């Protein structure tokens, strides 16, 4: 007997209408068994089909009106780790949202007070597959569900900027905001536009690119003492290079302390310390020897160590055997002035040199005691009265001026040179 396939156009229209009515909330698939209706479309088969139609219609009528929307889209890759993951609902309220990583560990999140939205409490991890499961109810307590998975941006496809100073810190007036990006930035303008630095003093702040990975911000003159500086990073999703986007979205604030500037005169071998323009201390020093003079210029204290090791081999001072010309394992009260190894530090081994002879390999030395425990030495006094970000100016040395990118020393560029390096 010839088999006939029955096409029920009326039934198809009914299902289509139901799908449109539900706006995609209800997906009808496999709801009838057309194979069983091949036998002529009469009798028991017809009855079964009518029963199924009634069941479909009843299910459509009773479905929840709550409409859940999950961002990002299903299967999305290179998703940002800050604000890209979120859940919203219309015509209902969220009752439960679970975000889990590939290991099944749940990520904490919060449903808003009105029940209309949800977001993770913190930043997600990079290069991680996440799954979201969301449940909502409408006014009649009928539940709706939605599930989605996505993958966050990988380290290969993202960049971050490591910055100084730290959030909440108090620093000296010379401290720039300095960012070092972990990848080369080719779209410098977009990245710089995503960073704003402002001061409560109202000073204009401008960024300067030293190279493709370092961007510093400072005002024309030193920060005003006792001001507050705010940096806003809005780099999430900003394309820094082809196929490489930012992931940071945060605000950092730091306080500028009193205005302390110390001037080292390598010729007179004296250092004058001023606070808020007034001289508070004059200290005899020993600067770099004629063979290894100290850099001239404005230098910013970037690190402080009560005691540290100084090995000449790490900065190029070696003897014929390749060993360091010096290796002192307990240098007291050391403060870094350059990346290349210039420090201002205590010196317990030099006798009768302070204020009378320049003998170092380029550092500025102050009289001090071994062990760094005597608070009455000049080295201890200067260490205890200095902070990261204070300025040390060296003058009258036979050496050249330090390069502005050797440490946090951009103050050695005048304002026109500084602004010329901006991409804003």
C-alpha positions as CSV (number, residue, x, y, z in Angstrom):
1,X,0.0,0.0,0.0
2,X,1.3,3.5,-0.8
3,X,2.2,5.5,2.3
4,X,1.1,9.1,2.4
5,X,2.7,11.9,4.5
6,X,0.0,14.1,6.1
7,X,0.9,17.8,6.2
8,X,-1.2,19.6,8.8
9,X,-0.7,23.3,7.9
10,X,-3.2,24.4,10.6
11,X,-1.1,22.6,13.3
12,X,2.1,24.2,12.0
13,X,0.6,27.7,12.2
14,X,-0.5,27.0,15.8
15,X,3.0,26.1,16.9
16,X,4.5,29.1,15.1
17,X,2.1,31.4,16.8
18,X,2.9,29.9,20.1
19,X,6.6,30.4,19.5
20,X,6.2,34.0,18.5
21,X,4.0,34.7,21.5
22,X,6.6,33.4,23.8
23,X,9.4,35.5,22.3
24,X,11.8,32.5,22.2
25,X,11.3,31.5,25.8
26,X,9.6,28.3,24.9
27,X,11.4,26.2,22.2
28,X,9.2,23.4,20.8
29,X,11.2,20.6,19.4
30,X,10.3,17.0,19.1
31,X,6.9,17.7,20.5
32,X,5.0,15.3,18.2
33,X,5.8,11.9,16.6
34,X,5.0,12.4,12.9
35,X,6.3,8.9,12.1
36,X,3.2,7.5,13.9
37,X,0.9,9.5,11.8
38,X,2.1,8.1,8.5
39,X,-0.8,5.5,8.4
40,X,-3.4,7.7,6.7
41,X,-4.1,10.4,9.3
42,X,-7.4,8.9,10.6
43,X,-8.6,7.1,13.7
44,X,-6.3,6.6,16.7
45,X,-3.4,8.6,15.0
46,X,-5.7,11.6,14.5
47,X,-6.8,11.5,18.1
48,X,-3.2,11.3,19.3
49,X,-2.3,14.3,17.3
50,X,-5.2,16.3,18.6
51,X,-4.2,15.4,22.1
52,X,-0.7,16.5,21.5
53,X,-1.8,19.8,20.1
54,X,-3.9,20.4,23.2
55,X,-1.0,19.5,25.4
56,X,1.3,21.9,23.5
57,X,-1.2,24.7,23.8
58,X,-1.6,24.2,27.5
59,X,2.1,24.2,28.1
60,X,2.5,27.4,26.1
61,X,-0.3,29.1,28.1
62,X,1.2,28.1,31.4
63,X,4.8,29.1,30.8
64,X,6.5,31.8,32.9
65,X,6.4,35.3,31.6
66,X,9.9,36.0,33.1
67,X,12.4,36.6,30.3
68,X,16.0,36.0,31.3
69,X,18.9,37.6,29.4
70,X,22.5,36.5,30.0
71,X,25.5,38.4,28.7
72,X,27.8,37.4,27.0
73,X,26.3,35.4,24.2
74,X,26.5,31.6,24.3
75,X,29.9,30.3,23.4
76,X,31.6,33.7,23.4
77,X,35.3,33.9,23.6
78,X,37.8,36.6,24.7
79,X,35.2,37.9,27.2
80,X,36.3,40.7,29.5
81,X,37.0,39.7,33.2
82,X,35.5,42.8,34.9
83,X,32.0,43.8,33.8
84,X,31.1,41.6,30.8
85,X,29.3,38.8,32.7
86,X,25.8,39.8,33.9
87,X,22.2,38.5,34.0
88,X,19.0,40.6,33.7
89,X,15.3,39.6,33.7
90,X,12.2,41.3,32.5
91,X,8.6,40.5,33.7
92,X,10.0,38.7,36.7
93,X,12.7,38.5,39.4
94,X,15.8,36.4,39.7
95,X,15.7,33.8,42.4
96,X,19.0,32.0,41.8
97,X,22.1,32.6,39.7
98,X,25.2,30.3,39.7
99,X,28.4,31.0,38.0
100,X,31.0,28.2,38.0
101,X,34.4,27.8,36.5
102,X,35.8,24.8,34.6
103,X,36.6,23.0,37.9
104,X,33.0,23.5,39.2
105,X,34.0,26.1,41.7
106,X,31.2,28.6,42.3
107,X,32.1,32.3,41.8
108,X,30.3,34.6,44.3
109,X,27.8,37.1,42.8
110,X,25.0,39.3,44.0
111,X,21.4,39.7,42.9
112,X,20.3,43.3,43.0
113,X,17.8,44.5,45.6
114,X,15.0,44.7,43.0
115,X,15.8,41.2,41.7
116,X,16.2,42.4,38.2
117,X,20.0,41.9,37.7
118,X,23.0,39.9,38.9
119,X,26.8,40.4,38.5
120,X,29.9,38.7,39.9
121,X,31.3,40.2,43.1
122,X,34.8,40.4,41.7
123,X,37.0,40.1,38.7
124,X,37.0,36.8,36.8
125,X,40.1,34.8,35.9
126,X,41.6,35.0,32.4
127,X,41.6,32.1,30.0
128,X,38.8,30.3,31.9
129,X,35.6,28.6,30.8
130,X,32.6,29.7,32.9
131,X,29.0,28.5,33.0
132,X,26.0,30.5,34.2
133,X,22.7,29.0,35.3
134,X,19.9,31.4,36.1
135,X,16.4,31.0,37.4
136,X,13.7,33.6,37.7
137,X,10.0,33.7,38.6
138,X,7.1,35.8,37.3
139,X,4.3,37.3,39.3
140,X,2.5,34.0,39.4
141,X,5.6,32.2,40.8
142,X,6.2,30.3,37.6
143,X,9.9,29.6,37.0
144,X,12.0,30.3,33.9
145,X,15.5,29.0,33.4
146,X,18.5,30.0,31.2
147,X,22.0,28.5,30.9
148,X,25.1,29.8,29.1
149,X,28.8,29.2,28.9
150,X,31.7,31.5,27.7
151,X,35.4,31.8,27.8
152,X,37.3,34.8,29.2
153,X,40.1,36.5,27.4
154,X,43.5,34.7,27.5
155,X,46.8,36.3,28.6
156,X,47.9,36.0,25.0
157,X,44.9,38.2,23.9
158,X,44.9,40.7,26.8
159,X,47.2,43.3,28.4
160,X,47.5,44.8,31.9
161,X,49.3,47.8,33.2
162,X,51.4,47.3,36.4
163,X,51.4,50.6,38.2
164,X,53.0,52.6,40.9
165,X,52.2,54.1,43.5
166,X,49.9,51.6,45.2
167,X,46.3,52.4,46.1
168,X,46.0,54.1,49.4
169,X,49.7,54.9,49.8
170,X,51.2,58.2,50.9
171,X,54.1,59.4,48.7
172,X,56.4,62.3,48.1
173,X,55.7,65.2,45.8
174,X,57.9,63.8,43.0
175,X,56.1,60.5,42.6
176,X,54.8,60.1,39.1
177,X,52.0,57.7,38.2
178,X,53.9,55.1,36.2
179,X,52.5,52.2,34.3
180,X,54.4,49.3,32.7
181,X,52.3,47.3,30.3
182,X,53.0,43.6,30.0
183,X,52.7,43.8,26.1
184,X,53.8,46.3,23.6
185,X,51.1,48.9,22.9
186,X,50.6,50.1,19.3
187,X,47.3,51.9,19.8
188,X,48.7,54.3,22.3
189,X,46.0,57.0,22.0
190,X,43.2,54.5,22.8
191,X,45.1,53.3,25.8
192,X,46.0,56.7,27.1
193,X,42.4,57.9,26.5
194,X,41.3,55.0,28.8
195,X,43.4,56.4,31.7
196,X,42.6,59.6,33.6
197,X,44.8,61.1,36.3
198,X,43.5,64.0,38.3
199,X,44.6,65.9,41.4
200,X,42.6,67.6,44.1
201,X,45.0,70.5,43.7
202,X,43.6,71.1,40.2
203,X,47.0,70.7,38.6
204,X,46.9,69.7,34.9
205,X,48.3,66.1,34.5
206,X,49.7,64.8,31.2
207,X,50.9,61.4,30.2
208,X,54.2,60.7,28.5
209,X,55.2,57.5,26.6
210,X,58.8,56.5,27.1
211,X,58.4,53.5,24.8
212,X,55.7,51.1,23.7
213,X,55.3,49.6,27.3
214,X,55.8,52.5,29.7
215,X,53.4,55.4,30.2
216,X,54.0,58.0,33.1
217,X,51.7,60.8,34.2
218,X,52.8,64.0,36.1
219,X,52.0,67.7,36.4
220,X,54.2,70.5,35.2
221,X,55.6,71.1,38.7
222,X,55.8,68.7,41.6
223,X,52.5,67.6,43.1
224,X,51.1,70.0,45.7
225,X,51.8,68.8,49.2
226,X,48.8,67.2,51.0
227,X,46.8,66.7,47.8
228,X,45.0,63.6,46.6
229,X,45.7,62.0,43.3
230,X,43.1,59.8,41.5
231,X,43.9,57.4,38.6
232,X,41.0,55.8,36.8
233,X,41.8,52.8,34.6
234,X,39.0,52.2,32.1
235,X,40.9,49.7,29.9
236,X,38.5,46.8,29.9
237,X,37.9,46.0,26.2
238,X,40.2,48.7,24.9
239,X,42.3,47.3,22.0
240,X,46.0,48.1,22.8
241,X,47.3,46.2,19.8
242,X,45.9,44.0,17.1
243,X,43.9,41.3,18.8
244,X,45.0,42.4,22.3
245,X,42.6,44.1,24.6
246,X,42.8,45.5,28.1
247,X,41.1,43.9,31.1
248,X,41.5,46.5,33.9
249,X,38.7,48.6,35.3
250,X,39.5,50.2,38.6
251,X,40.2,53.4,40.5
252,X,43.4,54.1,42.4
253,X,43.9,56.9,44.9
254,X,47.0,58.0,46.7
255,X,48.0,60.9,49.0
256,X,50.8,63.3,48.5
257,X,52.6,64.1,51.8
258,X,54.7,67.1,52.8
259,X,56.9,68.7,50.2
260,X,60.5,67.4,50.8
261,X,63.3,68.0,48.3
262,X,66.9,67.3,49.1
263,X,69.8,68.8,47.1
264,X,73.2,67.1,46.9
265,X,76.0,69.3,45.9
266,X,78.8,66.9,44.7
267,X,81.3,69.8,44.7
268,X,80.8,71.0,48.3
269,X,79.9,67.4,49.4
270,X,76.9,68.6,51.4
271,X,73.2,67.8,51.2
272,X,70.5,70.3,52.0
273,X,67.1,69.0,53.0
274,X,64.1,71.2,52.7
275,X,60.5,70.7,53.7
276,X,57.8,73.0,52.3
277,X,60.7,75.3,51.1
278,X,62.4,75.6,54.5
279,X,65.8,74.1,55.2
280,X,65.5,71.5,58.0
281,X,68.9,69.7,57.8
282,X,72.3,69.9,56.2
283,X,74.1,66.6,56.0
284,X,77.8,65.9,54.9
285,X,77.9,63.3,52.1
286,X,80.3,61.4,49.9
287,X,79.3,61.2,46.2
288,X,80.8,59.3,43.3
289,X,84.5,59.3,42.8
290,X,86.1,61.1,39.8
291,X,86.3,57.8,38.0
292,X,82.6,56.9,38.8
293,X,80.8,60.2,39.3
294,X,77.2,60.4,40.4
295,X,74.5,61.3,37.9
296,X,73.3,64.9,37.9
297,X,69.6,65.7,37.9
298,X,66.3,65.2,39.7
299,X,65.8,61.7,41.0
300,X,62.9,60.2,42.9
301,X,63.1,57.7,45.7
302,X,61.4,54.6,44.4
303,X,62.3,52.0,47.1
304,X,63.5,51.9,50.7
305,X,65.4,49.1,52.5
306,X,66.6,49.2,56.1
307,X,69.4,46.9,55.0
308,X,70.3,45.5,51.6
309,X,73.1,43.8,49.7
310,X,75.1,45.7,47.1
311,X,77.1,43.6,44.7
312,X,79.2,45.5,42.1
313,X,78.9,42.6,39.6
314,X,75.2,43.3,39.2
315,X,75.8,46.8,37.9
316,X,78.9,46.2,35.8
317,X,81.7,46.9,38.4
318,X,83.9,43.8,38.1
319,X,87.6,42.9,38.5
320,X,89.7,41.0,36.0
321,X,88.3,37.7,37.4
322,X,84.7,38.8,36.8
323,X,84.0,39.3,40.5
324,X,82.4,42.4,41.8
325,X,84.7,45.2,42.9
326,X,82.6,45.3,46.0
327,X,80.0,43.0,47.7
328,X,78.5,44.5,50.9
329,X,75.7,42.4,52.3
330,X,74.4,44.8,54.9
331,X,74.3,48.3,53.5
332,X,72.2,50.3,55.9
333,X,69.3,52.6,55.1
334,X,69.4,52.3,51.3
335,X,67.0,54.2,49.1
336,X,66.9,53.6,45.3
337,X,67.2,56.6,42.9
338,X,67.6,54.8,39.6
339,X,66.9,51.5,37.9
340,X,70.5,51.2,37.0
341,X,71.6,51.1,40.6
342,X,72.1,54.6,42.0
343,X,71.2,54.7,45.7
344,X,71.4,57.2,48.5
345,X,72.4,55.1,51.5
346,X,74.2,54.8,54.8
347,X,77.9,54.0,54.9
348,X,79.6,52.5,58.0
349,X,82.9,51.5,56.3
350,X,84.1,54.9,55.1
351,X,86.0,56.9,57.7
352,X,86.6,60.6,57.5
353,X,85.2,61.0,54.0
354,X,81.8,62.6,54.5
355,X,81.9,66.3,53.6
356,X,85.5,65.9,52.4
357,X,85.9,63.3,49.7
358,X,83.9,61.6,46.9
359,X,84.8,58.0,47.0
360,X,81.7,55.9,45.9
361,X,80.9,54.0,42.6
362,X,78.2,56.6,41.9
363,X,75.9,56.4,44.9
364,X,75.5,59.1,47.5
365,X,76.7,58.0,51.0
366,X,75.8,59.2,54.4
367,X,77.6,58.4,57.7
368,X,75.9,55.4,59.4
369,X,76.3,52.5,61.8
370,X,76.6,48.8,61.0
371,X,73.3,47.0,61.7
372,X,71.2,50.1,60.9
373,X,70.0,50.3,64.5
374,X,71.5,53.6,65.6
375,X,68.8,56.3,65.1
376,X,71.3,59.1,65.7
377,X,73.3,58.7,62.6
378,X,72.8,61.0,59.5
379,X,72.0,57.9,57.4
380,X,69.2,56.8,59.9
381,X,67.8,60.3,60.2
382,X,67.5,60.8,56.5
383,X,66.0,57.3,56.0
384,X,63.4,57.9,58.8
385,X,62.5,61.3,57.4
386,X,62.2,60.3,53.8
387,X,59.4,58.5,51.9
388,X,59.0,56.9,48.5
389,X,58.3,59.7,46.0
390,X,60.7,62.3,47.7
391,X,63.0,64.1,45.3
392,X,66.8,64.1,45.5
393,X,68.5,66.6,43.3
394,X,72.2,66.1,42.4
395,X,74.2,69.1,41.1
396,X,77.8,70.0,40.3
397,X,78.9,66.4,39.5
398,X,81.2,65.9,36.5
399,X,78.8,63.3,35.1
400,X,75.9,63.8,32.7
401,X,72.2,64.2,33.7
402,X,70.4,61.0,34.4
403,X,68.1,59.8,31.6
404,X,64.4,60.5,32.4
405,X,63.4,56.8,32.0
406,X,66.2,55.5,34.3
407,X,63.9,55.2,37.4
408,X,61.0,57.5,38.1
409,X,63.0,60.5,36.8
410,X,60.8,62.1,34.2
411,X,61.2,65.5,35.9
412,X,64.5,65.8,33.9
413,X,62.3,66.6,30.9
414,X,61.0,70.1,30.6
415,X,57.2,70.6,30.1
416,X,57.4,70.9,26.3
417,X,59.4,67.7,26.0
418,X,57.0,66.0,28.4
419,X,53.9,66.9,26.6
420,X,55.4,66.1,23.2
421,X,55.4,62.4,24.4
422,X,51.7,62.4,25.0
423,X,49.1,60.7,22.7
424,X,46.1,62.4,24.2
